[in-house]
Amino acid sequence: MKKKVFIPVALVAAVLAAGGLLYFKHVVPLEKAVAEPAPPPAAPIVAGVVAQHDVPIYLSGVGTVIAYNTDVVRAQIQGQIISINFTEGQTVHAGALLAQIDPRPYQALIDQYTGNLERDQAQLINAQANLTRYTTLGQKGWATPQLLETQKAQVGQLQAAIKADQALIDAAKVQLSFTRLTSPIDGVVGIRQIDVGNIISPSTTNGLVVVTQLDPISLIFTLPETTLPQIQQQQQKTKNPLAVLAYSQDDTTLLDQGVLGLVNNEILQTTGSIQLKANFPNKSRRLWPGELVNARLLVDTRHDGLTVAASAVQQGPSGAYVYVIDPNNTVESRPVKVAQISSGQALIDSGLKANEQVVVDGQYKLQPGTRVTMLHGQAAQEAIAQSAQQAPIP
């Protein structure tokens, strides 16, 4: 008969407790280590600092450059062109000879009228001598009063004829001066409209050439009519012409700086806008008639304004926001109010403080709470360039 082996209950409980302790001490932490993934790496970004300084406030519009003066050089008389005295595209000064009309017919008229004048002057001298003689004879009773009056009338007639002759000579000289076609202004000549040997007259449609004054030059641009009170207020405040900047169409190149000449005297009802005219010195001639440019009218200066790179401002469903970098190198999304964007800088009305760090490139990888690492130097430039290449074409 076999003996039954009895295992004390206390011993079994001790073994189970020891096994459970070993399991929770070694197996469970290992499972947790396998189940919990490693934290994601920090996202590389380019950071910028919120700057505080005086910021000019501009009103931006689109305008067309127009010549300060434009003149079509036309003939005031009819005649044959015998010489062209300019090169197309040449810069000329007021009074410069552009073309010569054959002067001989008009010089012949002057010679004819001069001959008539000399003839009448000779006759006047003779008539005045006869009048003197007849006056002396009349005093002695040897000449009749009728003869004396007739001689006086002849003298007066010849004096009038001399005045008429002189007037004809003066008129002919004016006609002769019209044979010289000169530039009425300083400017640049355009394409020649007629060649040597052709007959030109006041009825010639295109004239000889167009002369355009390029320096100074003007710009006509438009702004919404709602900006008119702000412009008028600034004009009254400064008592000086407001500054206007002319930029290229892509808004990257400053072409020239001028002043506001006038605000037109009526609002365009069809577009609800106002026309403004600015004048520029245009010494470098970077503005050209007919050119489409962007105009910025300086209406105020924001003292101690806050600015960030325009690329830092993002647009979301709730409006504009910026990723702000916390001291622990994580980002938060903060809504901002933008006053204007100019020259790559955004002026912030609210939402940021001076010297805060914001993300200016690399936002597409971020969400609130993301840990970031900041790139500097060449790495930052390469990241910005790569981001620009990956940006969608608008």
Secondary structure as UniProt FT lines:
FT   HELIX           9..22
FT   HELIX           23..27
FT   HELIX           28..35
FT   STRAND          43..49
FT   STRAND          51..73
FT   STRAND          79..84
FT   TURN            88..89
FT   STRAND          91..92
FT   TURN            94..95
FT   STRAND          97..101
FT   HELIX           104..140
FT   HELIX           145..177
FT   TURN            178..179
FT   STRAND          180..182
FT   STRAND          187..189
FT   TURN            196..197
FT   STRAND          199..200
FT   TURN            202..203
FT   TURN            205..206
FT   STRAND          209..224
FT   HELIX           225..227
FT   HELIX           228..238
FT   STRAND          243..247
FT   TURN            249..250
FT   STRAND          254..268
FT   TURN            269..272
FT   STRAND          273..280
FT   TURN            283..284
FT   TURN            289..290
FT   STRAND          292..309
FT   HELIX           310..312
FT   STRAND          314..316
FT   TURN            317..318
FT   STRAND          319..325
FT   TURN            327..328
FT   STRAND          330..335
FT   STRAND          337..342
FT   TURN            343..344
FT   STRAND          345..350
FT   TURN            354..355
FT   STRAND          357..361
FT   HELIX           363..365
FT   TURN            368..369
FT   STRAND          371..374
FT   HELIX           377..390
//
